[in-house]
């Protein structure tokens, strides 16, 4: 019986891993990581040009680049947090179990298996 339950839980996990929605979310996250890397290169390139032209001092340029990148990092984190929340809400509305739900079920199955084994021995 415990083996049957573990198979069901395993199948649910496998279905979640191959879900088109999760695959799309993964692609969006990978694209955003690429965009952040590209933006960082562009900021650094822009600041380097300002320094080369003598429009700002090198020290000020480094500070400007650091400040812009820090702000970008904070904004990116906010966007990721919002996306995480929306995905969680969507999965909840679709009644898709979370990793935590599956782990809790696995723990319960393990505990029940132990109890069944103890009862068989008695």
N, C-alpha and C positions, 0 to 999 in steps of 0.2 A: 504494500500500500504506500509506504514512504517513497519507494522507487517511482511509483506512478505519479505521486505529487511532485517529486523532483523533476520528472520529465515534463510535466505541465509548466512548472516554473521555468525550466530551461527553455522550453519552446517560447514562452512569453518574452523572455530576455532576448532570444534570437530574433523574434519578430520585431522587437523594439530596435535592435541594432540594425535591421535592414529596412526600417520604415522610411518611405520616401520623404516624409516630413522631417525626420531627423537628419537624413542625408542632405536635404535642402538647407537646413539650419547649419549643418557642418560646413557646407560650401560657402554660405554667407559669412560665417565666422572666419574661414580661411581667407576669403576675399578682403574682409576688413583688416586682417593682420597684414596682408600685402599692401593695402592702402595706407596703413599707418607707417609701414617701412618706407614707402614711396614718399609720403609727406615729410618724414624725417629727413630724407635725402634732399628734398626740395628746399626745406627750411635751411639746412646747413649750407646748401649751394647758394641760396639767396644771400645769407649772411656773409658768406665768403666773398661774394661779389661786392657787397657794401664795404667790406674791409679793404679789398683790393683797390677800390675807387677812392678810398680815404674818406668815405662819408661817415664812417664810425670807427672808433678805435677797436683794436682786436679784442681787448678785454671786454668792452661793451658788447661787441658782437657775440662773444662766447656766452655772455650773460643773457643777451636777447634770445639766442638760439635755445639755451637751457630753459628760459622762461616759457617760450612758445611751445617747446616740446613737452614741458611739464603740464601746461594747460591742455594741450592736445591729449596727453595721457589721461588726465582727469576726465575730460569730455568723453574719451573712448570708454573709460571704465563706467561712466554713467550710462552710456548707450548700451554697453554689454549687460549691465544690471537690469536695465529696462527690458532688453530682449530676453534675458533669462526669465524674468518675471512673466512676460507675455507667453513664452513657450510653456512654462509651468502651468499657467492658467489654461492654455489651450489643451495641454495634455490632461489636465484635471477635468475639463469639460468633456473630453473624449473618453474619460474613464480609463486612461492608459496608466498602468501602475508605474510608480517611480522606482528608481534603483533602491531607495530606502524601503519602499513597500515590499519589493521582492526579497531584499535582505531580511526583513522582518519575517516574511513568510518562510524563508529558508530556515531561520532560527527556530520558528515554531515547529516546522517539520522535523528538524533535528531533535528537538525536545520531545515531541510526540513519539518519534521512532525509539528514543531511549526508554520512554515509559512503556511502550508496547513490548519492547525486548525484556524489560523488567517483569512485566506481567506474564510473559511467556515462560520465564524462568520460575516464577512462583507457582 
